[in-house]
Amino acid sequence: MLAMHREIIEPTRWRFCLPQGVTFHDNSPFAADDVDFSAERARQDGFDLKPSLAGVVDVIAVDERTVDLVTLVPNPRLAG
């Protein structure tokens, strides 16, 4: 995930802060909703990233530049 900063909010909740000024190839801005969409898609059957996100039970767009990932159990793999 493209993130400037991450922190543990709770043992099963990680907060990721996204950089400003990042855009897609069509110049549309990269925002928290894009991370939410991508994480939901990657957790579906047939995607290579599914095992990496297996413990993620929710992705929450806190605001335009902040995303929380909620896991079933503490997951140190999210640290980087």
SULCORHU-V924510 format. One record per pair of residues at least 24 apart in sequence whose C-alpha atoms are under 6 Angstrom apart, sorted by the first residue. I is the first residue (numbers start at 1). GAP is how many residues later the second one is. D is the distance in whole Angstrom. If there is no record, write none. Layout:
BEGIN
I:GAP:D  I:GAP:D
END
This chain:
BEGIN
11:63:5  12:58:6  12:59:5  12:61:6  12:62:5  13:56:6  13:57:4  14:54:5  14:55:5  15:52:6  15:53:4  16:50:6  16:51:5  17:48:6  17:49:5  18:47:5  31:33:5  31:34:6  32:29:5  32:32:5  32:33:5  32:34:6  32:35:6
END
